[in-house]
Amino acid sequence: MALILMKMKPINQLPSNIREQLRRIGDFYICTQFSKDLIGDPMVKIGKDVYYRYMNFLYLPKPPESLTTEQIIEVCDLRIEYFNEIVDQKYNRQMIANIINCLSPNLISVDAPIKVLDFGCGTGLSSKLLSEYLSNLQIVGVDISEKAILECCQQDLTAFLIHPEEPLPFEDYSFDMIFAIFVMHFKLGISTLIELQRVLRTSGKFVFNIYYRDIDEVIEELQEAGFSIIEVWNDLSGVSANHRVVSCGLLPPSETVFHQANRNKSKG
C-alpha cells in the first residue's frame, strides 16, 4: 500500500505590521488598529504560541469551542468594550434574516405574543434585531457576562445574569422559542443544553447559528440533551459558506427526526 503524505499548510508568524498594533489583554491579543488591511490568517503564531483569529481582530489561545468559562466571559467583555470596532452589525442583521427565513411559516405568522429566550444576549443586539423582524416577541435575555447584562439594562431590555452549570432562573416550559445568536461556537455543557430543553415548551423551537464546529458532534449533543426534530440549513444568504442554521424541538426519542436543508427546502 502506498503511503501518501499530506502536506500541511504551515502556521506562519503574525506579520510584523499587525504585531506592532497588538495589545495583550489577559490570555488574548487584540489588534488595536481596526483595518481590513490588518486582518491576519485564521491561525497564526505570536512568538512560539499558536493563536486563533476571532472576529477579525481578536487572537485566542484556543479555538472558541475549547475556551474555559472564564475565558469566554473575557471574550464577551472584550466584545462589549470594542463593540463599535469589531462587531459587524450589518453581518449580524444578515444572520438574523437567514434565521427568520429558515423558521417554519407557522411559527413566524402567529399573531399572539411569543415568549422568547435570547440565550447569550450580549449587549442586546440580537434581541433588538429579532424584534425588528417579529414584532410580537416578548424577549428575555440571559448572559454569563455582568457587563452584558448592565448594557442590556441601560437599554431597558429585560436580561438576567446566569452562571454556567447552574439552573436557569425560569420555570419549566417557559418559552415558545429560544435563540442563541453567535453563541454556539462556544461549546455548551450538556447540563446547560438540558436546562434549555427544560424551559422550552413542548411545541417550541431552539434555533441558533453555528460555524466551524463539527455539525455531527453538535447534533449528538442536542440529542443527548433531549432535543429532536433537528433541522440544519446550509447555503445561507450573505454570510460565509461555513455558517449553518440549526433548529431543534422536542419529541419522544422514538420519534426523533433529523434532516438537512438548503435554505427552506429539504434535501430529502
Residue frames as qw, qx, qy, qz and C-alpha x, y, z in Angstrom:
[[0.000, 0.889, 0.458, 0.000, 0.00, 0.00, 0.00],
 [0.409, 0.471, -0.031, 0.781, 1.43, 3.34, -1.00],
 [0.350, -0.608, -0.430, 0.568, 1.92, 5.83, 1.78],
 [0.210, 0.710, 0.277, 0.612, 0.64, 9.26, 0.83],
 [0.378, -0.346, -0.375, 0.773, 1.99, 12.11, 2.93],
 [0.060, 0.881, 0.429, 0.189, -0.38, 15.05, 3.20],
 [0.405, 0.207, -0.131, 0.881, 1.42, 18.37, 3.06],
 [0.232, -0.781, -0.526, 0.243, 0.02, 20.55, 5.83],
 [0.199, 0.827, 0.063, 0.522, -0.06, 24.30, 5.43],
 [0.507, -0.029, -0.475, 0.719, 2.49, 25.82, 7.81],
 [0.263, -0.884, -0.378, 0.078, 1.34, 28.17, 10.56],
 [0.478, 0.499, -0.062, 0.720, 3.11, 31.45, 9.98],
 [0.293, -0.325, -0.386, 0.812, 4.14, 34.18, 12.37],
 [0.131, 0.883, 0.427, -0.144, 1.70, 37.06, 12.55],
 [0.521, 0.585, 0.083, 0.617, 3.10, 39.76, 10.24],
 [0.435, -0.158, -0.331, 0.822, 5.13, 42.45, 11.98],
 [0.107, -0.277, -0.149, -0.943, 2.80, 45.28, 10.88],
 [0.637, -0.503, -0.420, -0.406, -0.03, 43.55, 12.79],
 [0.707, -0.281, -0.486, 0.429, 2.13, 42.55, 15.77],
 [0.260, 0.147, -0.184, 0.936, 3.07, 46.20, 16.25],
 [0.381, -0.358, -0.139, -0.841, -0.63, 47.00, 16.82],
 [0.645, -0.308, -0.698, -0.039, -1.33, 44.20, 19.31],
 [0.313, -0.542, 0.405, -0.666, -2.44, 44.80, 22.87],
 [0.403, -0.040, -0.901, 0.156, -2.23, 41.94, 25.37],
 [0.530, -0.354, 0.164, -0.753, -5.36, 41.58, 27.50],
 [0.817, -0.225, 0.434, -0.307, -5.40, 38.58, 29.81],
 [0.699, -0.063, 0.679, 0.217, -5.00, 35.44, 27.71],
 [0.577, 0.665, 0.453, 0.143, -5.76, 37.28, 24.48],
 [0.292, -0.222, 0.238, 0.900, -4.38, 39.74, 22.00],
 [0.369, 0.794, 0.464, -0.133, -6.35, 42.41, 20.19],
 [0.450, 0.218, 0.292, 0.815, -5.20, 44.36, 17.16],
 [0.067, -0.671, -0.410, 0.615, -5.98, 47.95, 18.10],
 [0.166, 0.390, -0.347, -0.837, -5.93, 49.26, 14.53],
 [0.581, 0.322, 0.706, -0.245, -9.24, 48.00, 13.13],
 [0.362, 0.600, -0.377, -0.605, -8.40, 48.00, 9.46],
 [0.943, 0.249, 0.128, -0.180, -9.20, 45.30, 6.90],
 [0.562, 0.670, -0.459, 0.155, -5.55, 45.52, 5.86],
 [0.041, -0.508, 0.741, -0.436, -4.58, 44.26, 9.33],
 [0.889, -0.124, 0.176, -0.404, -6.54, 41.00, 9.45],
 [0.137, -0.513, 0.843, 0.086, -4.25, 38.01, 9.97],
 [0.467, 0.058, -0.832, -0.293, -4.63, 34.37, 8.95],
 [0.757, -0.439, -0.253, -0.413, -7.17, 32.22, 10.85],
 [0.869, -0.441, -0.026, 0.221, -4.26, 30.51, 12.69],
 [0.375, 0.798, -0.299, 0.365, -1.01, 32.31, 13.40],
 [0.735, -0.234, -0.376, 0.513, 2.00, 32.19, 15.66],
 [0.109, -0.921, 0.115, -0.356, 2.66, 35.02, 18.07],
 [0.282, -0.656, 0.681, -0.158, 6.11, 34.26, 19.36],
 [0.023, 0.218, -0.974, -0.056, 6.23, 30.50, 20.00],
 [0.343, 0.279, 0.786, -0.431, 2.49, 30.06, 20.61],
 [0.009, 0.305, 0.742, 0.598, -0.36, 29.40, 18.17],
 [0.224, 0.344, 0.418, -0.810, -3.36, 31.73, 18.27],
 [0.214, 0.470, 0.812, 0.273, -6.76, 31.62, 16.57],
 [0.047, -0.059, -0.111, -0.991, -8.20, 34.73, 14.98],
 [0.027, -0.567, -0.810, 0.146, -11.70, 35.60, 16.14],
 [0.104, 0.908, 0.363, -0.182, -13.95, 38.44, 14.95],
 [0.561, 0.755, -0.005, 0.340, -11.07, 39.56, 12.71],
 [0.151, 0.778, -0.336, 0.509, -9.08, 41.41, 15.37],
 [0.658, -0.570, 0.402, -0.283, -9.03, 39.16, 18.44],
 [0.565, 0.384, -0.730, 0.027, -6.48, 36.36, 18.84],
 [0.814, -0.429, 0.143, -0.363, -7.41, 33.46, 21.12],
 [0.149, -0.551, 0.821, -0.032, -5.01, 30.88, 22.64],
 [0.340, 0.110, 0.934, -0.023, -7.51, 28.10, 21.79],
 [0.142, -0.321, -0.672, -0.652, -10.35, 27.57, 19.30],
 [0.406, -0.347, 0.081, -0.842, -13.61, 29.12, 20.63],
 [0.842, -0.252, -0.336, -0.339, -15.12, 25.72, 21.47],
 [0.768, -0.030, -0.504, 0.393, -12.13, 24.91, 23.70],
 [0.033, 0.524, -0.293, 0.799, -12.12, 28.05, 25.83],
 [0.245, -0.275, -0.796, 0.480, -12.83, 27.84, 29.56],
 [0.112, -0.819, -0.562, -0.038, -15.86, 29.60, 31.04],
 [0.337, -0.743, -0.048, 0.576, -13.62, 32.34, 32.44],
 [0.304, -0.173, 0.498, 0.793, -12.04, 32.87, 29.03],
 [0.089, 0.563, 0.707, 0.419, -15.46, 33.02, 27.34],
 [0.198, -0.877, -0.371, 0.233, -16.51, 35.76, 29.77],
 [0.357, -0.541, 0.229, 0.726, -13.29, 37.65, 28.96],
 [0.237, 0.165, 0.659, 0.695, -14.06, 37.38, 25.24],
 [0.041, -0.755, -0.636, -0.155, -17.63, 38.59, 25.82],
 [0.287, -0.828, -0.167, 0.451, -16.35, 41.56, 27.80],
 [0.334, -0.306, 0.425, 0.783, -13.81, 42.44, 25.10],
 [0.160, 0.453, 0.718, 0.504, -16.58, 42.27, 22.52],
 [0.143, -0.875, -0.456, 0.075, -18.52, 44.81, 24.57],
 [0.382, -0.679, 0.074, 0.623, -15.52, 47.08, 25.18],
 [0.131, -0.323, 0.542, 0.765, -14.68, 47.19, 21.47],
 [0.506, 0.485, 0.684, -0.202, -18.22, 46.78, 20.20],
 [0.412, 0.831, 0.043, -0.372, -18.16, 49.54, 17.58],
 [0.061, 0.696, -0.640, -0.321, -14.81, 48.38, 16.22],
 [0.064, -0.247, 0.956, 0.147, -15.20, 44.60, 15.97],
 [0.423, 0.376, 0.782, -0.260, -18.95, 43.86, 15.77],
 [0.048, -0.006, -0.592, -0.805, -20.23, 43.93, 12.20],
 [0.412, 0.289, 0.540, -0.675, -23.85, 44.92, 12.78],
 [0.590, 0.399, -0.327, -0.621, -24.71, 44.53, 9.09],
 [0.378, 0.212, -0.897, -0.080, -23.44, 40.93, 9.20],
 [0.131, 0.113, 0.829, -0.532, -25.43, 40.29, 12.38],
 [0.534, 0.356, 0.167, -0.749, -28.56, 41.63, 10.70],
 [0.568, 0.347, -0.604, -0.438, -28.00, 39.35, 7.70],
 [0.185, 0.097, -0.961, 0.182, -27.58, 36.35, 10.00],
 [0.333, 0.245, 0.621, -0.666, -30.85, 37.15, 11.78],
 [0.589, 0.392, -0.186, -0.682, -32.56, 37.46, 8.38],
 [0.439, 0.245, -0.844, -0.189, -31.31, 33.98, 7.46],
 [0.024, 0.056, 0.899, -0.434, -32.57, 32.55, 10.74],
 [0.472, 0.332, 0.337, -0.744, -36.01, 34.10, 10.26],
 [0.573, 0.381, -0.469, -0.553, -36.15, 32.72, 6.69],
 [0.318, 0.182, -0.931, 0.005, -35.37, 29.24, 7.97],
 [0.280, 0.059, 0.731, -0.620, -38.13, 29.18, 10.56],
 [0.121, 0.418, 0.887, 0.158, -41.42, 27.46, 9.89],
 [0.131, -0.362, -0.281, -0.879, -44.02, 29.88, 8.47],
 [0.555, -0.581, -0.565, -0.189, -46.41, 28.56, 11.11],
 [0.577, -0.438, -0.366, 0.584, -44.13, 29.89, 13.84],
 [0.267, -0.141, 0.028, 0.953, -43.41, 33.33, 12.41],
 [0.191, -0.364, -0.465, -0.784, -47.01, 34.09, 11.36],
 [0.378, -0.536, -0.720, 0.227, -48.50, 33.75, 14.83],
 [0.064, -0.740, -0.127, -0.658, -50.30, 36.91, 15.96],
 [0.689, -0.705, -0.158, -0.050, -50.31, 36.07, 19.67],
 [0.138, -0.858, 0.483, -0.110, -47.30, 37.09, 21.79],
 [0.906, 0.169, -0.353, 0.162, -44.37, 34.67, 21.53],
 [0.560, -0.790, 0.248, 0.016, -42.25, 34.24, 24.65],
 [0.760, 0.532, -0.266, 0.262, -38.59, 34.15, 23.66],
 [0.672, -0.651, 0.179, 0.305, -35.33, 33.49, 25.50],
 [0.507, 0.796, -0.291, 0.158, -32.30, 35.21, 23.95],
 [0.883, -0.408, 0.072, 0.220, -29.59, 32.91, 25.29],
 [0.620, -0.146, 0.198, 0.745, -26.22, 34.68, 25.35],
 [0.226, 0.889, 0.398, 0.013, -27.86, 38.03, 24.64],
 [0.547, 0.143, 0.034, 0.824, -24.66, 40.07, 24.93],
 [0.058, -0.109, -0.111, 0.986, -25.36, 43.79, 24.53],
 [0.415, 0.506, 0.559, -0.509, -28.92, 43.09, 23.37],
 [0.184, 0.406, -0.503, -0.740, -28.19, 43.49, 19.66],
 [0.108, -0.092, -0.945, -0.296, -29.75, 40.14, 18.76],
 [0.075, 0.528, 0.744, -0.403, -32.86, 40.90, 20.83],
 [0.197, 0.620, 0.046, -0.758, -33.35, 44.21, 19.04],
 [0.188, 0.296, -0.696, -0.627, -32.80, 42.71, 15.58],
 [0.018, -0.251, -0.967, -0.042, -35.19, 39.82, 16.27],
 [0.135, 0.606, 0.553, -0.556, -37.83, 42.34, 17.38],
 [0.192, 0.480, -0.297, -0.803, -37.45, 44.22, 14.10],
 [0.247, 0.078, -0.844, -0.470, -38.42, 41.08, 12.18],
 [0.417, -0.422, -0.798, -0.105, -41.03, 39.72, 14.61],
 [0.132, -0.483, 0.149, -0.852, -42.88, 42.47, 16.47],
 [0.756, -0.450, -0.159, -0.449, -44.90, 40.09, 18.67],
 [0.716, 0.074, -0.588, 0.369, -41.89, 38.72, 20.56],
 [0.518, -0.817, 0.101, -0.232, -41.67, 39.03, 24.33],
 [0.734, 0.394, -0.438, 0.337, -37.92, 38.66, 24.80],
 [0.625, -0.754, 0.202, -0.009, -35.94, 37.88, 27.93],
 [0.583, 0.629, -0.476, 0.198, -32.16, 37.77, 27.68],
 [0.806, -0.564, 0.150, 0.100, -29.58, 35.88, 29.72],
 [0.584, 0.664, -0.376, 0.276, -25.80, 36.05, 29.67],
 [0.831, -0.324, -0.262, 0.369, -22.79, 34.98, 31.76],
 [0.433, 0.238, -0.091, 0.865, -21.20, 38.44, 31.46],
 [0.177, -0.674, -0.478, 0.535, -22.07, 41.06, 34.06],
 [0.074, -0.358, 0.228, 0.902, -21.05, 43.78, 31.59],
 [0.095, -0.213, -0.766, -0.600, -23.50, 42.39, 29.03],
 [0.213, -0.634, -0.739, 0.087, -26.39, 42.45, 31.49],
 [0.182, -0.595, -0.192, 0.759, -25.53, 46.03, 32.50],
 [0.017, -0.129, 0.493, 0.860, -25.56, 47.06, 28.83],
 [0.172, -0.418, -0.815, -0.363, -28.99, 45.48, 28.34],
 [0.242, -0.670, -0.593, 0.375, -30.42, 47.12, 31.45],
 [0.143, -0.448, 0.046, 0.881, -29.17, 50.52, 30.29],
 [0.170, 0.009, -0.589, -0.790, -31.25, 49.99, 27.13],
 [0.605, -0.005, 0.323, -0.728, -34.34, 48.94, 29.12],
 [0.687, 0.152, -0.650, -0.286, -34.04, 45.37, 27.89],
 [0.813, -0.434, 0.230, -0.313, -35.03, 42.56, 30.25],
 [0.697, 0.411, -0.567, 0.154, -31.97, 40.42, 30.95],
 [0.772, -0.600, 0.159, -0.138, -30.62, 38.25, 33.76],
 [0.104, 0.653, -0.747, 0.071, -27.14, 37.17, 34.77],
 [0.977, -0.101, -0.063, -0.177, -26.70, 33.39, 34.75],
 [0.281, -0.660, 0.697, 0.009, -23.92, 31.08, 35.87],
 [0.593, 0.302, -0.699, -0.260, -22.71, 28.03, 33.90],
 [0.406, -0.010, -0.900, 0.157, -23.75, 24.66, 35.29],
 [0.138, 0.206, 0.636, -0.731, -26.47, 26.31, 37.40],
 [0.244, 0.575, 0.780, 0.043, -30.24, 26.11, 36.70],
 [0.062, 0.360, 0.295, 0.883, -31.74, 28.86, 34.58],
 [0.084, 0.164, 0.547, -0.817, -33.99, 31.21, 36.62],
 [0.523, 0.060, -0.286, -0.801, -37.19, 30.12, 34.86],
 [0.725, 0.002, 0.556, -0.406, -39.97, 27.61, 35.37],
 [0.426, 0.055, 0.848, 0.310, -40.34, 24.53, 33.18],
 [0.295, 0.547, 0.697, 0.358, -41.87, 25.15, 29.73],
 [0.097, -0.697, -0.230, 0.672, -41.49, 28.95, 29.99],
 [0.066, 0.579, -0.343, -0.737, -40.60, 29.81, 26.38],
 [0.791, 0.520, 0.223, -0.234, -42.04, 29.30, 22.92],
 [0.753, 0.580, -0.134, 0.281, -38.66, 29.87, 21.33],
 [0.589, -0.677, 0.208, 0.390, -35.02, 30.03, 22.36],
 [0.609, 0.761, -0.117, 0.191, -32.48, 31.83, 20.18],
 [0.660, -0.568, 0.227, 0.436, -28.70, 31.63, 20.57],
 [0.549, 0.828, 0.020, 0.112, -27.13, 34.06, 18.11],
 [0.444, 0.666, -0.466, 0.377, -23.34, 33.80, 17.66],
 [0.581, -0.587, 0.427, -0.367, -23.16, 31.68, 20.83],
 [0.972, -0.066, 0.196, -0.113, -22.86, 28.03, 19.83],
 [0.641, 0.588, -0.419, 0.261, -19.31, 28.32, 18.50],
 [0.173, -0.480, 0.699, -0.501, -18.55, 28.18, 22.23],
 [0.499, -0.093, -0.853, -0.118, -19.20, 24.65, 23.41],
 [0.562, -0.457, 0.169, -0.668, -22.05, 24.49, 25.92],
 [0.120, -0.198, 0.934, -0.271, -22.01, 21.79, 28.57],
 [0.290, -0.287, -0.862, -0.302, -24.67, 19.10, 28.36],
 [0.169, -0.497, -0.683, 0.508, -26.16, 20.36, 31.63],
 [0.100, 0.390, -0.003, -0.916, -26.72, 23.77, 30.01],
 [0.302, 0.009, -0.683, -0.666, -28.39, 22.20, 26.97],
 [0.268, -0.374, -0.884, 0.076, -30.60, 20.17, 29.29],
 [0.040, -0.485, -0.426, 0.762, -31.61, 23.40, 31.04],
 [0.231, 0.242, -0.335, -0.881, -32.56, 24.94, 27.69],
 [0.328, -0.169, -0.860, -0.352, -34.62, 21.85, 26.93],
 [0.180, -0.406, -0.779, 0.442, -36.32, 22.16, 30.34],
 [0.079, 0.509, 0.268, -0.814, -37.51, 25.74, 29.84],
 [0.209, 0.139, -0.573, -0.781, -38.66, 25.19, 26.24],
 [0.701, 0.155, 0.331, -0.612, -42.33, 24.41, 25.68],
 [0.677, 0.049, 0.728, 0.091, -43.14, 21.09, 24.06],
 [0.593, 0.698, 0.387, 0.108, -44.19, 22.79, 20.83],
 [0.070, -0.940, 0.166, 0.289, -41.26, 25.21, 20.92],
 [0.808, 0.493, -0.069, 0.316, -38.02, 25.57, 18.94],
 [0.518, -0.693, 0.230, 0.446, -34.40, 26.12, 19.90],
 [0.659, 0.704, 0.137, 0.226, -32.74, 27.96, 17.00],
 [0.419, -0.764, 0.263, 0.415, -29.11, 29.01, 16.57],
 [0.628, 0.731, -0.267, 0.004, -26.38, 29.71, 14.05],
 [0.779, -0.458, 0.367, 0.219, -23.08, 27.88, 14.07],
 [0.605, 0.739, -0.295, -0.001, -19.83, 27.82, 12.14],
 [0.225, 0.628, -0.726, 0.168, -16.61, 25.80, 12.05],
 [0.499, -0.287, 0.733, -0.363, -17.77, 23.29, 14.68],
 [0.083, 0.029, -0.963, -0.256, -18.37, 19.65, 13.71],
 [0.563, -0.139, -0.127, -0.805, -22.10, 19.54, 12.98],
 [0.732, -0.122, -0.659, -0.123, -22.34, 15.81, 13.75],
 [0.377, -0.050, -0.661, 0.647, -20.90, 16.44, 17.21],
 [0.240, -0.066, 0.184, -0.951, -23.39, 19.28, 17.78],
 [0.688, -0.134, -0.409, -0.584, -26.32, 17.05, 16.75],
 [0.641, -0.106, -0.733, 0.204, -25.16, 14.30, 19.12],
 [0.147, -0.017, -0.524, 0.839, -25.01, 16.80, 21.99],
 [0.453, -0.091, -0.061, -0.885, -28.52, 18.09, 21.20],
 [0.745, -0.127, -0.568, -0.324, -29.90, 14.56, 21.13],
 [0.498, -0.053, -0.720, 0.481, -28.16, 13.68, 24.39],
 [0.055, 0.013, 0.378, -0.924, -29.83, 16.72, 26.00],
 [0.295, 0.433, 0.783, -0.335, -33.26, 15.58, 24.82],
 [0.347, 0.566, -0.109, -0.739, -33.76, 17.67, 21.68],
 [0.529, 0.209, 0.782, 0.256, -35.13, 16.22, 18.47],
 [0.444, 0.815, 0.371, 0.031, -36.77, 17.29, 15.18],
 [0.395, -0.616, 0.259, 0.631, -33.32, 18.61, 14.30],
 [0.616, 0.729, 0.253, 0.159, -33.04, 20.59, 11.06],
 [0.476, -0.484, 0.252, 0.690, -29.85, 22.03, 9.59],
 [0.500, 0.842, 0.197, -0.046, -29.84, 24.70, 6.89],
 [0.586, -0.222, 0.326, 0.708, -26.84, 25.31, 4.61],
 [0.300, 0.396, 0.484, 0.720, -26.39, 27.68, 1.67],
 [0.130, -0.785, -0.435, 0.422, -27.32, 30.79, 3.63],
 [0.385, 0.793, 0.237, 0.409, -27.51, 34.20, 2.01],
 [0.072, 0.894, -0.119, 0.427, -24.88, 36.90, 2.51],
 [0.583, -0.699, 0.402, -0.101, -22.77, 35.08, 5.12],
 [0.026, 0.567, -0.809, -0.150, -19.67, 32.88, 4.96],
 [0.695, 0.123, -0.603, -0.371, -20.05, 29.40, 3.48],
 [0.369, 0.058, -0.868, 0.326, -19.19, 27.63, 6.76],
 [0.330, -0.071, 0.419, -0.843, -22.25, 29.07, 8.50],
 [0.288, -0.294, -0.877, -0.247, -25.30, 26.91, 9.29],
 [0.473, -0.297, 0.200, -0.805, -28.62, 27.47, 10.99],
 [0.280, -0.084, -0.951, 0.097, -29.89, 24.73, 13.29],
 [0.559, -0.294, 0.061, -0.773, -33.42, 24.33, 14.65],
 [0.341, -0.037, -0.934, 0.103, -34.50, 21.66, 17.10],
 [0.576, -0.403, -0.034, -0.710, -37.58, 20.83, 19.13],
 [0.334, -0.251, 0.811, -0.410, -38.92, 18.24, 21.50],
 [0.806, 0.050, -0.367, -0.462, -40.33, 14.83, 20.66],
 [0.876, -0.338, 0.334, -0.089, -40.25, 11.41, 22.33],
 [0.294, -0.551, 0.699, 0.348, -36.93, 9.63, 21.49],
 [0.564, 0.208, 0.784, 0.157, -38.71, 7.13, 19.24],
 [0.429, 0.811, 0.398, 0.025, -39.88, 9.99, 17.03],
 [0.310, -0.678, 0.250, 0.617, -36.56, 11.82, 16.66],
 [0.660, 0.677, 0.281, 0.164, -36.14, 13.35, 13.20],
 [0.332, -0.639, 0.280, 0.635, -33.04, 14.85, 11.56],
 [0.670, 0.530, 0.393, 0.340, -32.62, 16.31, 8.12],
 [0.317, -0.373, 0.164, 0.856, -30.55, 18.92, 6.32],
 [0.388, 0.798, 0.460, -0.015, -31.92, 21.59, 4.05],
 [0.372, 0.126, 0.199, 0.898, -30.75, 24.23, 1.61],
 [0.236, -0.201, 0.019, -0.950, -32.47, 27.36, 2.86],
 [0.606, -0.043, 0.404, -0.684, -36.10, 26.21, 3.37],
 [0.841, 0.252, -0.294, -0.377, -36.05, 23.15, 1.10],
 [0.775, -0.374, 0.507, -0.040, -35.23, 19.66, 2.36],
 [0.157, 0.533, -0.758, -0.342, -32.61, 17.65, 0.52],
 [0.656, 0.035, -0.679, -0.328, -34.62, 14.52, 1.04]]
